[in-house]
Amino acid sequence: MSASQGNSPEPSSAARRSWSDVGTRLASAAVLVALTVAALYFGGYFFAAVVGAVYAGAYREWETMVSRAPLTPRGMVIIGLVGVSGLLYPVFGLAGLAAAIGVALVVAASMGREDFLWRAAGILLFGLLILSLLLIRNTSTAGILAGVYLGTVVWMTDSAAFFTGRQIGGEKLAPEISPSKTWSGALGGLALGTGAGLIAWVVLTDSPIWIGLALSCAISILGQAGDLTESAIKRHFRIKDSGDLIPGHGGLMDRLDSLTFGVFVVVIVGALHAGFGSVAEGLLYW
């Protein structure tokens, strides 16, 4: 038997191993999609509670990452305040959410100056994301449609980047930040994310196609930028995954990073077009 024949099983074995986590990833993704759709559909306090709980969980990962230590009682208080801020918004509006986030910042300041800036950045980031998602959903049907559109672009970009990158491979996108990401994955994610977003735009609205194309492309690119940004932060703290809560995906931050900049774009575009009280309408109807 020749040397090449003797080594032939190794690549196929490696290829099988490289796809061994796909089933787990798909199962986890199905659960996440179902929860997201249910939260969007029911809206109100249920949506606020889900969003608050999700980003409280994300801040838990942030706290353990920046402190490099187990959770403390004050860290758990901050987690609770981030979570409850979502539920306070439907009752007291912006003042209620801001009050909870403000108290969380005070608690963070009491934990010492060494990691305060990182703690404050996480509290403010997740607080703004909670507020932004609640503004997008609001109480109208348009909020459901805007959520479906945003989720379609982000998740299709993520999925296409993952599968294209693994299948094609090639030159690394940002090896010093995230060694596993490739240009083929980035371009595949951009193509499918933009295409899927455009289809969703045409189905959900009768607004000009060029607007849907531009928005879908921007959200897809910014989704990947959000992924790289989180990777850079994790590399700064020398961790691979933010957590292990979601089988096959890592932590909540690992799953939500691609959504971050897209959420902000949706709020900015929608608010500039129709005001903060009609973000979803401002995004979809031109």
C-alpha positions as CSV (number, residue, x, y, z in Angstrom):
1,M,0.0,0.0,0.0
2,S,1.4,3.4,-0.9
3,A,1.9,6.2,1.5
4,S,-0.9,8.3,0.0
5,Q,-3.3,5.4,0.3
6,G,-2.3,4.8,3.8
7,N,-3.0,8.4,4.8
8,S,-6.2,8.6,2.8
9,P,-8.6,8.0,5.7
10,E,-7.3,10.9,7.7
11,P,-8.8,13.8,5.7
12,S,-12.2,12.1,5.6
13,S,-12.1,11.5,9.3
14,A,-11.2,15.1,9.9
15,A,-14.0,16.2,7.6
16,R,-16.4,14.1,9.6
17,R,-15.3,15.5,12.8
18,S,-15.6,19.0,11.5
19,W,-19.3,18.5,10.9
20,S,-20.0,16.5,14.1
21,D,-21.5,19.4,15.9
22,V,-24.0,20.4,13.2
23,G,-26.9,18.3,14.6
24,T,-26.5,20.0,18.0
25,R,-26.3,23.4,16.5
26,L,-29.4,22.9,14.4
27,A,-31.4,21.6,17.4
28,S,-30.4,24.5,19.5
29,A,-31.1,27.0,16.7
30,A,-34.6,25.5,16.3
31,V,-35.4,26.1,20.0
32,L,-34.0,29.6,19.8
33,V,-36.1,30.4,16.7
34,A,-39.2,29.0,18.3
35,L,-38.7,31.1,21.5
36,T,-38.1,34.2,19.4
37,V,-41.1,33.7,17.2
38,A,-43.3,33.2,20.3
39,A,-42.0,36.2,22.0
40,L,-42.5,38.4,18.9
41,Y,-46.0,37.1,18.5
42,F,-47.2,37.6,22.0
43,G,-45.3,40.8,22.6
44,G,-46.2,42.9,25.7
45,Y,-44.9,41.7,29.0
46,F,-43.9,38.3,27.6
47,F,-41.6,39.8,25.1
48,A,-40.2,42.3,27.6
49,A,-39.6,39.4,30.1
50,V,-37.8,37.3,27.5
51,V,-35.6,40.1,26.2
52,G,-34.7,41.1,29.8
53,A,-33.9,37.5,30.8
54,V,-31.8,36.9,27.7
55,Y,-29.7,40.0,28.2
56,A,-29.4,39.4,31.9
57,G,-28.0,36.0,31.0
58,A,-25.6,37.8,28.5
59,Y,-24.5,40.2,31.2
60,R,-23.8,37.2,33.5
61,E,-21.3,36.0,30.9
62,W,-19.9,39.5,30.6
63,E,-19.4,39.8,34.3
64,T,-17.5,36.5,34.6
65,M,-15.5,37.4,31.6
66,V,-14.3,40.9,32.8
67,S,-13.9,39.9,36.4
68,R,-12.1,36.6,35.6
69,A,-13.7,35.2,38.8
70,P,-16.9,33.5,40.0
71,L,-20.0,35.6,40.5
72,T,-20.3,37.7,43.6
73,P,-23.5,38.8,45.3
74,R,-23.2,42.3,43.9
75,G,-22.6,40.8,40.4
76,M,-25.8,38.9,40.8
77,V,-27.6,42.1,41.8
78,I,-26.5,43.7,38.6
79,I,-27.7,40.7,36.6
80,G,-31.1,41.0,38.2
81,L,-31.3,44.7,37.5
82,V,-30.5,44.3,33.9
83,G,-33.2,41.6,33.6
84,V,-35.9,43.6,35.4
85,S,-35.2,46.7,33.3
86,G,-37.0,45.0,30.5
87,L,-40.2,44.5,32.5
88,L,-40.0,48.0,33.9
89,Y,-40.2,49.5,30.5
90,P,-43.9,48.5,29.7
91,V,-44.9,49.8,33.1
92,F,-42.9,53.0,33.6
93,G,-41.5,53.6,30.2
94,L,-38.0,54.9,29.6
95,A,-37.7,56.2,33.1
96,G,-38.2,52.8,34.7
97,L,-35.6,51.1,32.4
98,A,-33.1,53.9,32.9
99,A,-33.6,53.8,36.7
100,A,-32.8,50.0,36.8
101,I,-29.7,50.5,34.6
102,G,-28.6,53.5,36.7
103,V,-28.8,51.5,39.9
104,A,-26.8,48.7,38.2
105,L,-24.1,51.2,37.4
106,V,-24.0,52.4,41.0
107,V,-23.6,48.8,42.2
108,A,-20.9,48.3,39.6
109,A,-19.1,51.4,40.9
110,S,-19.2,50.0,44.4
111,M,-17.3,46.9,43.2
112,G,-14.1,48.8,42.7
113,R,-12.5,50.8,39.9
114,E,-10.3,48.1,38.4
115,D,-13.1,46.6,36.1
116,F,-15.6,49.4,36.4
117,L,-15.3,50.6,32.8
118,W,-15.8,47.2,31.4
119,R,-18.7,46.5,33.7
120,A,-20.3,49.9,32.9
121,A,-19.8,49.2,29.1
122,G,-21.7,45.9,29.4
123,I,-24.5,47.3,31.5
124,L,-25.0,50.2,29.1
125,L,-24.7,48.0,26.0
126,F,-27.3,45.5,27.2
127,G,-29.5,48.2,28.5
128,L,-29.5,49.9,25.1
129,L,-30.2,46.6,23.4
130,I,-33.1,45.9,25.6
131,L,-34.6,49.3,25.0
132,S,-33.9,49.1,21.3
133,L,-35.7,45.7,20.9
134,L,-38.7,46.9,22.9
135,L,-38.9,50.0,20.7
136,I,-38.8,47.8,17.6
137,R,-41.5,45.4,18.8
138,N,-43.7,48.1,20.5
139,T,-47.4,47.1,20.4
140,S,-48.1,47.0,16.6
141,T,-48.1,44.2,14.0
142,A,-45.4,46.0,12.3
143,G,-43.1,45.2,15.2
144,I,-43.6,41.5,14.5
145,L,-42.8,42.0,10.9
146,A,-39.7,44.1,11.6
147,G,-38.5,41.4,14.0
148,V,-39.0,38.7,11.4
149,Y,-37.1,40.7,8.8
150,L,-34.2,41.5,11.1
151,G,-34.0,37.9,12.4
152,T,-34.0,36.6,8.8
153,V,-31.1,38.7,7.7
154,V,-29.0,38.0,10.8
155,W,-29.6,34.3,11.2
156,M,-29.2,33.6,7.5
157,T,-26.0,35.5,7.4
158,D,-24.7,33.6,10.4
159,S,-25.8,30.2,9.0
160,A,-24.4,30.8,5.5
161,A,-21.1,32.1,6.9
162,F,-20.8,29.0,9.1
163,F,-21.5,26.4,6.4
164,T,-19.7,28.2,3.5
165,G,-16.6,28.8,5.7
166,R,-16.5,25.1,6.7
167,Q,-17.2,23.8,3.2
168,I,-14.9,26.1,1.2
169,G,-12.4,27.4,3.7
170,G,-9.6,29.5,2.2
171,E,-8.0,32.7,3.3
172,K,-8.7,33.9,6.9
173,L,-10.8,37.0,7.3
174,A,-9.2,38.3,10.5
175,P,-6.7,35.6,11.8
176,E,-5.5,37.7,14.8
177,I,-9.1,38.2,16.0
178,S,-10.9,35.0,15.0
179,P,-8.8,32.3,13.4
180,S,-11.8,30.2,12.3
181,K,-13.5,32.9,10.1
182,T,-12.7,33.0,6.4
183,W,-13.4,35.3,3.5
184,S,-15.4,32.6,1.8
185,G,-17.6,32.4,4.9
186,A,-18.0,36.2,5.1
187,L,-18.9,36.5,1.4
188,G,-21.3,33.5,1.6
189,G,-23.0,35.0,4.7
190,L,-23.3,38.4,2.9
191,A,-24.8,36.9,-0.2
192,L,-27.4,34.6,1.5
193,G,-28.2,37.1,4.3
194,T,-28.8,39.9,1.8
195,G,-30.8,37.6,-0.5
196,A,-32.9,36.2,2.3
197,G,-33.5,39.6,3.7
198,L,-34.6,40.9,0.3
199,I,-37.1,38.1,-0.1
200,A,-38.5,38.8,3.4
201,W,-38.7,42.5,2.5
202,V,-40.7,41.8,-0.6
203,V,-43.0,39.4,1.2
204,L,-43.6,41.6,4.2
205,T,-43.8,45.0,2.7
206,D,-44.6,46.8,-0.5
207,S,-41.8,49.4,-0.1
208,P,-39.2,50.0,-2.8
209,I,-36.9,47.0,-3.4
210,W,-33.8,49.0,-3.4
211,I,-34.4,50.1,0.2
212,G,-34.7,46.5,1.2
213,L,-31.6,45.6,-0.7
214,A,-29.6,48.4,0.9
215,L,-30.8,47.6,4.4
216,S,-30.3,43.9,4.1
217,C,-26.8,44.3,2.9
218,A,-26.0,46.8,5.7
219,I,-27.5,44.6,8.4
220,S,-25.6,41.5,7.0
221,I,-22.3,43.3,7.0
222,L,-22.8,44.9,10.4
223,G,-23.9,41.5,11.8
224,Q,-20.5,40.1,10.8
225,A,-18.8,43.1,12.3
226,G,-20.6,42.5,15.6
227,D,-19.4,38.9,15.5
228,L,-15.8,40.1,15.0
229,T,-16.1,42.8,17.7
230,E,-17.2,40.2,20.3
231,S,-14.3,37.9,19.1
232,A,-11.9,40.8,19.7
233,I,-13.2,41.3,23.2
234,K,-13.0,37.6,24.0
235,R,-9.5,37.5,22.7
236,H,-8.6,40.5,24.9
237,F,-9.8,38.5,27.9
238,R,-8.3,35.3,26.5
239,I,-11.4,33.1,26.3
240,K,-12.8,31.1,23.5
241,D,-16.5,31.1,24.2
242,S,-18.5,33.5,26.4
243,G,-20.3,30.5,28.0
244,D,-21.7,27.0,27.3
245,L,-25.4,27.6,27.9
246,I,-26.4,26.9,24.3
247,P,-25.2,23.5,23.0
248,G,-23.2,23.9,19.8
249,H,-23.2,27.7,20.0
250,G,-21.4,28.6,23.2
251,G,-22.9,31.3,25.3
252,L,-25.7,33.9,24.9
253,M,-23.2,36.5,23.9
254,D,-21.8,34.2,21.2
255,R,-25.3,33.8,19.8
256,L,-26.4,37.4,20.1
257,D,-23.3,39.2,18.9
258,S,-24.4,39.3,15.2
259,L,-27.7,40.9,16.3
260,T,-26.2,43.9,18.1
261,F,-25.3,46.4,15.4
262,G,-28.3,45.3,13.3
263,V,-30.7,46.2,16.2
264,F,-29.1,49.6,16.4
265,V,-29.4,50.2,12.7
266,V,-33.0,49.3,12.7
267,V,-33.8,51.7,15.5
268,I,-31.8,54.5,13.9
269,V,-33.4,54.1,10.5
270,G,-36.9,53.6,11.8
271,A,-36.7,56.5,14.3
272,L,-35.2,58.9,11.7
273,H,-38.0,58.0,9.3
274,A,-41.0,57.9,11.7
275,G,-39.9,58.7,15.2
276,F,-39.1,56.5,18.2
277,G,-42.7,55.7,18.8
278,S,-43.0,54.0,15.4
279,V,-39.6,52.4,14.8
280,A,-40.9,49.3,13.0
281,E,-43.2,51.4,10.8
282,G,-40.4,53.7,9.9
283,L,-38.2,50.8,9.0
284,L,-40.7,48.9,6.8
285,Y,-43.0,51.5,5.2
286,W,-41.6,54.0,2.7
